[in-house]
Amino acid sequence: MSFFIKLSISCCIFLAGTLLSVCSAGTQTEKITGGLDHPWGMVFLPNDEILVSERSGQLRRIVQGKLLPTPVTGLPAIAQQGQGGLMGLAMHPQFVQNQWLYFAYAVGGDAGYNTHLARGRYKEGALSDVQVLFGATPKVSGGRHFGGRVLFDGAGYVYLALGDRGKRDLAQQIENHTGALIRLHDDGRVPQDNPFVSKAGAMPEIYSYGHRNIQGLALNPFNGHIWSHEHGPKGGDELNLHKKGVNYGWPVISYGEEYWGGDVGEGLSKQAGMEQPLHYWVPSIAPSGMTFYTGD
């Protein structure tokens, strides 16, 4: 699988590969490298090195434009199960000082699989001092909808996007982590101002819920707002602006259809206490990543 990075964007706005508006000359693309196995996430280190996660469980290095043959060492055991494996990457805001690299990955066990968040200190092709910060519950069988994006906000909190793991009704239950956006301190502690910290039985890590499968997560660099997009079923991919404690509706409301036909839940109906998307796509475009472009 080839790996491409967009370069030289001229007054264009792109969202997950969809051209939303063009002011002038379009884009130029340059192939950086090939030979990657399902590349999933990437970070750009201060020394111009690029780290790329492969879903199959390797963390690869691109140095001076070349893919190195030896993967990064020191990763924990990673389960490759369907859409799960080694997924999102993020650098700590003070990475230059502390070398903390954060990564999301699938973990298996007797009860099934789910998404974990860990961090390790990265230096010259190796991770050390690896710490598991969070593990989503419950573990379930199957290989769908692991989520997996990782993001830092401007206040130093780290967010982990999760999917519904194919168990859609769980996404409406805050007593588990399924279909939620998770918010933590950088060391894995739960912020005391998370919305459900004081609610009996609720998972205190949850920031928002009612999501199907968040695959894009980005911070607006101008105002600090968190944006995401998620996969709908047959149609109904969503673009959302995240708000603390909000229910985004899946699977009660959706602009998509069942794969076998018919509405999902209440279809297009607006439900009290459930947030509508800022934008949705019918048919689906299957958006897989998102970033804010801040050049000229």
C-alpha positions, 0 to 999 in steps of 0.5 A: 500500500502506498503512502501519500501526503498532500503538499502545496495546497493552494487555497483549498479546503479538504476534509477526509479527501473530499474537496469542499472549496477551491480558491485557485490551483488545486493540489500537488501530491508527492509519493513519500514511500510505499511498502506500508501495511495498512498505515493508520496514523502518523506524527511528525517529529521535531527532527523531521522524522515521521512515525507511521502506525501500521494496523498489523502492529508495527510502528514504522519510521520515515527518515529523510524521506526513506522508510526504514526497514526496522520497525520501532521496538518496545511496543506492547502486545497488540491484537490485530482483529478486523479493524483493530490493531495499532491505530492512532498516534499523538505526541505530548505537547512537551514532546521535546522535553519528555519524549512521550508518544501516545498510541491507541491499540487493540488488546485481546483477552478471554472475553474479546477485544477492545481499545487501549491507550498507552504512552512510551518515551520515544528515542531513535527507533525505540520506546521505553517506560511504556505505560498503559493509561486506559483500557475500554470496557467491555471487551467483546468479540468481533472486529468492527469499530475500534475507533482509535484516534488520539488527540491533545487539546490546548489545555493538556488533556488527551482524548481517545475516540472509541467505536461501538464495537458492533454492539450499537445499543451499548453506545447509549449507555454511559455505564460502559465506554462503548461509542464514547470520546474519552478524556484524560489527564496526560498521565491517565488520571480522570479529570474531576470536571469530566461530565459523569464523574459524580454519576453513580455507575457511569464511566468517569472517563467519558466526555461525550457518547452516542458515537458509532465509530469516530475515525477523525479527530482534530483540534481547531487551532484558532479556538480550541474546539474539538471536531470529529467525524464518524462512520455511519452505516449505509449513509449518514457519516457525520461531522460533529463539534464536541461538547462536554456530556453530550449524547450524539444519538447513535443508534437512536437517530441516524441519517444512514440506513440499515445495510439490509434496508430501512431506517436505523432507530428513529431515522431522521427524527430529532430527539430531545437531548440528542445532538444533530451533526453539523454536516452529514454525507448521504451516500457515505464517503467513509471519512478516515482522518481529519486535520486543520490546514493553517497555511496560506 
